[in-house]
Amino acid sequence: MSTENKEIIRRLIDEVWNQREIHVLDEIIAADAFIHSPTVPNLSRGPEGAKQYVQLFCAAFPDLRVTTDDLVAEGDKVALRWSASGTHKGKLLGIEPTGKPMTITGQAIYTIVRGKITEDWINADTMGMLQQLGIVPQLHTRSFC
């Protein structure tokens, strides 16, 4: 089961995110699946919500590439640590294109039932992305010791 579940996530990264084969989401996302994303709340359920999410970022970063850094599965859960990079050439959540490159990291935990993703908990370094794009100022770290 774990091997098959990991393969579903590999398809999500390789086929959907990197090859832009959005139709694959109809095959791997359950009709009532829910995506939990603090960056993009209130997405529709099911494949349509997943399509909204992917298209939002691919439109903003047309050269976006996602890399699987770690992939671990147990039972009906798959944990993914990923990184992504791209150039901000399209509008993102109301932010006009900056033309700047960015690299972001994140994690996601998926629940997979009967070969389809039913839930996705996404956590990404959105603050770091906004800093790289010049939207949010860089934080200066200081030694507190």
N, C-alpha and C positions, 0 to 999 in steps of 0.2 A: 504494500500500500504506500509506504513512504517513498519508494522509488517512483511510482506513478505520479504521486502528488508533486514531487520535485520536478518531474518532467512538465507538468502543467505550468509551473512557475517559469521554467526555462522557456517555454513557448511564449508566455506573456512578455518576457524580456526580449527574447530574440525576434520573434515574429511580429508582435504588436508594437513594442517600443522602438526597436531598431530597424525593422523592415517596413513599419507603418501598415501592416496588414490588419487593419482595424476590424475586419469581419471575423477574425479569429476570436474576438471577444464573445461573439454569439455562441461559440463552441465551448468556451471555458468558464464563462460567468453564468451563475444560476439566475433565473428570472427574478428572484427576490433578493439577490445579493446586495449587501450594504457596504459601502466604502466609508471608512471613518478617516477623515483627513482634516486636521486643523487649518491647513492652508486653503482648502476648497471645501467648506462645509456645505451641507444641503444639496448634495448631488442626488440625482434620480437613482432609484434602485435598479439593479440588474445590469445587463449589458449596456443600456443607454447611458447610465451614470458613468460606467467605466469608459465608454466612448467619449463622453464629455470631458472627463479628466485627462485622458491621453491627448485628445485633440487640442485642449487648452494649452498644454505644455509644448506639444509639437508645433503648434502655430506660433507660439512665442519664441521657440528655439528650433528652427527648421533643421538644424544640423545636430540635434540632440542625439547623444549616444549614451546608452545605459549599460553598465557593467555589473555583473554579478560578482560580488566580492566574497560572500559566504552564503551557503544555502544548506539549511539543516531541516530535517523533517522527522516528526514523530507522531504516530497516530494520524489524526485528521488535521494536524497543524504543520505549516511550513514557515520557517523563519528565513528571511532574506536580508542580508546587508548589501547595499548597493551604492554605486556612485554614478553620477551622470555629469556630462559636460555639454555645453553648447553655447551658441552666440545669440544674444537677445536681439532678434530682428523683427519680432512681432509684439503686439500688445499683450500684456500679461496682467490679468486682474486689475485693469484700469491703468496700468503703468505703460507709458509709451516706450517704444523700442529705444534702447540705449546704444546698441551696436557693440556692447561689451561682452567678452566671454565670461563664463562662470563654470565652476565645478562645485557640485553639491553631493553630499552623502546623506544616506538615510537608511532606515530599517522598515520592514513591513512584516506583519504576521498575518498569514492567510489561514482560513478554515476551508477545507475542501471536503465536500460530501458528494458521493456518487460521481466523482470525476469533474466536479464543477466548483469554482470558488464561490463560497456563500458569504464570506466576510473577509474584509481587508482592513487591517489597522495600519495606517501609514504615519511615520514620523520622520521628518526631514529637516535639514538645517536651512530652513527658509530665511532666517536672519542672516546667515552667512551668504546666501545667494543675493539677498537685497543689498548687502554691503558691497559685494563684488560688482553689482550693477550700479553702484553709486546712489542708490535710493535711500539707504540708511548709512549714517557715518560709521566708520570703523571704530570699534571700541578699543581704547588703549588699556592694556593690562598692566597692572602694577604688582609688584611683590608686596604681599601683606605680611610676610614673615620677617 
